[in-house]
Each structure stands twice: as C-alpha cells, then as structure tokens.
Amino acid sequence: MSQTSAAGSPGLLDRIGIPRQLFWGFVAVLIFMIGDGVETTFLSDYLQRPEGGSLPGATASFATVTLYGVAAMIAAWFSGTLSAIWGPRRVMWLGGAWWVGFECLFLFAALPSHNAVFIVATYGIRGLAYPLFAFSFLAWAQVASPTKMRGSVAGWFWFAFTGGLPTLGAALAALSIGVFGLTDYQTLVLSLVVVTCGVLLGSFAVREEHGLKPIADETVENPRSLKRLAEGVDILWRDRRVLAGGLIRIVNTAPQYGFFAMFPFTFGPAAPDGGFLTAAQVASLASIAYGANILANLFFGVFGDRFGWRRTVTWFGCVGCAIATPLWYFSSIATQSFAVAAVLGVVYGLVLAGFVPLSALMPSMVATKDKGSALAVLNFGAGGAAFVGPVVVTVLYPLVGGGGATIVFCLMYLAVGVLSLRMKDDSDPGEHRVPRTGAPEAAGASA
C-alpha cells in the first residue's frame, strides 16, 4: 500500500504521511468541508431575515445548532458501521448525494416557501450528510494505511477537515459577501457548487482497492448485512478501551465548542460588564485557535507515529488541554487583553491537536471485524462533542459562571486522561512491543 519511487525509495507523499492512492480523497474532504463551512458565520442570522424565512431567533438557533448537531452525531456513528458492511466509498457516495440533494431542496424549495417547518426539516436532515462523506473516508484511510503511517494519516485527515470547516469555509464566505458583493443566498448557492466539486472528486478520483470492500473481514458471517448496524454497539462492553476512546473523543473538542459558545457573553459585548473584546475580536479568537490547531494536527500525527499514539493523547492532549483551558480563560479575564487571549488561544489550539493519534489508535486496537464499530464510536464522539460542549455551558453558566464552566472543562480533560491510560495496544508505536499484524501488513509498512 505504501507507494515508492522508481528507485525504490519512498515517494514524497509517503514521506509526508499520505498514501498516494488516497491523496485525492484528502483533497476531496478539504473541498467538501470548505463548502459545508461557508454558512457557519451567517446562516443563523440569515434565517431570521425576511429573505431567509423570517424564522424566530430561537427557531433559527435550534435548526442550525441543536437539530443539525444531533443529526450529525447520529450520522457520525453510521459512517463507521455502514463502512463496515458496504465499504467506505459507497458511504461517501451516499453522504455526497444526500448533502447535494437536501441542499437543493433547502435552497430552491424550502427557503422560497418561507415555511418554517419545511426550512428547519430540510436543513436538519441535511446534517446527516457531511459525517457520512468525511468520516467514512477517515475509516477508509485508516484501514488502507500501513500501521506506521496511521498517526500521520489521521493528522492529514483532520488538517483537511478543520481546514475546510470552519477555517477556509468562513474565509470563502467573507470573500464572497464582503469582497465580491454576493448576497447571502448567492453565497449559499456557491457553497453548493463547492461541495458538489468535492463530491465528484471523492467519487471518481480515488481508486484505492479497500474503498468498495466491507471493513468487516471474512470471519464475520454476512458482513454486508444491515443487522451489523445493531451488532456493532456491543463493542462498547466487549472492549472497554473502545468505550474509553469514545468518551475521550467527546471531551477532546467539547470544551472548544463550549468556549466559542461562551466567549461572546464572557469576553465580548454581551457580557454583563460590557466585556473587554469587540465582537470582531471574539470571532477572531476562533480563527486564531483553529489556525494553530490545523498546523499542529499535521505535527502531532507524525509525532504520534514516533512517540506513541496513547502517550501523545495522554500527555499532550489530555494533560496539555487540562492546563491550557483554565490558563486561557482566567489569564484573559485577569489581563483584559486581546493579545493575551490570542496567544493563549494558540497554545490551546496546539495542544488540542495532541488528540489526533486517537484516530489511529482506536481502529488499530481491535480485530478487523470490529474496526468499523470502533470507528463508529470514534466518529460518534466527534459529532457528540459539538453537542455536549454548548450543553455544558448552557447548564453550568447560570449556576457557576464562565469560571466554573472552565474548571469543569479542565476536570473533564483530567478524567479522560486517566481513562487514556488503559488504552494500550501492541500496535501502538509507543508500546515498544512487536506489532500485532500479519505478514501482508508488515510488508506494506516496510515498503
């Protein structure tokens, strides 16, 4: 699987941690997520305006945050289980067609109708699409990659994913509306065009052989049966390491989503004392932290392949974020300085990338027949984080304020740090034991 140059030495893509046959898949995920992320900065406001359906603020927020997040969380689970029985490429096709189909319905039928139920329903159902497309490619990339590259592959996946959503997606919206003068509606149509390009690229440009094969191996009876959707749940009690990994993945980015939901009314103009940052500065904190995180994803993917996947998650992800989280919040409040908040946002974004090797560790520590289920748990955690973070803030902020919520986030990181200690596996480069792989994998890893 590892491609080499004509001289027999690893090619450029191999040296930077990308299996050559999967290269266009990473590009497709990046383009798809750019299109998906275009709407993040303005859709909720647009839906409240007359041209967007005149939805009440609470309804618009419910559609764009709560309903969409729940739909994405459900689809994140099915991206792994469906990949196990159909093959990840077919699931990418399903996710791409679902996104394009329901976005067309949303743009060209629901919005012109000004019917709130129709608008909310079509947009919420579209939320099932992007995890099917993106996370099934993550499953594909992990199964098709040699063991020694899986951390790097995970780093490149999250580089593409977060590079698109929200980073370049928000930047494209800013260019479209602010520079080129397109309306919000025209910008949404532009996002449809961009996503369609990503779907076509991912559907036709990636030819790696594992894409059309069920992840479940020949030891599984009827691997293509839809009954395996339910059977995969039992891995949570058959292998408690998978359950621990799922909880770690939820906590991984839940505080991130919680912070960005909380900062406008703790740091910004919506704060009781008027805050110390402008609305633009609060928004830029997200871009700064995400920007640092994107680059660090690549570093920690490669670093984890050498230092060890679990050790990287434990010390840089869990412990690092447990330190960076209160440091970011309380130092910013104490100094009332945007510069301090920005620098510490970079620190948080950097150590947050320490969780990247979890995407390599979870599928590697289970038997082949359970890889789809392990990836389903991992992906469910990724979707669940976007839901759990804001919920924690919603529940705790009225009771203990922003400082109390931050301390809870810190304790969450420490708790999953303890859980991570049990996620040991022979395939982990940091365990210094013989990898539990067969001859074909070992040959691929040494190519």
Secondary structure by P-SEA (a helix, b strand, c coil): cccccccccccccccccccccaaaaaaaaaaaaaaaacccccaaaaaaccccccccaaaaaaaacaaaaaaaaaaaaaaaaaaacccaaaaaaaaaaaaaaaaaaacccccccccaaaaaaaaaaacccaaaaaaaaaaaaaaacccccaaaaaaaaaaaaaacccaaaaaaaaaacccccccaaaaaaaaaaaaaaaaaaaaccccccccccccccccccccccccccccccccccccaaaaaaaaaaaaccaaaaaaaacccccccccccccccccaaaaaaaaaaaaaaaaaaaaaaaaaaacccaaaaaccccaaaaaaaaaaaaaaaaaaccaaaaaaaaaaaaaaaacccaaaaaaaaaccccaaaaaaaaaaaaaaaaacaaaaaaaaccccccaaaaaaaaaaaaaaaaaaaccccccccccccccccccaaaaaaaac
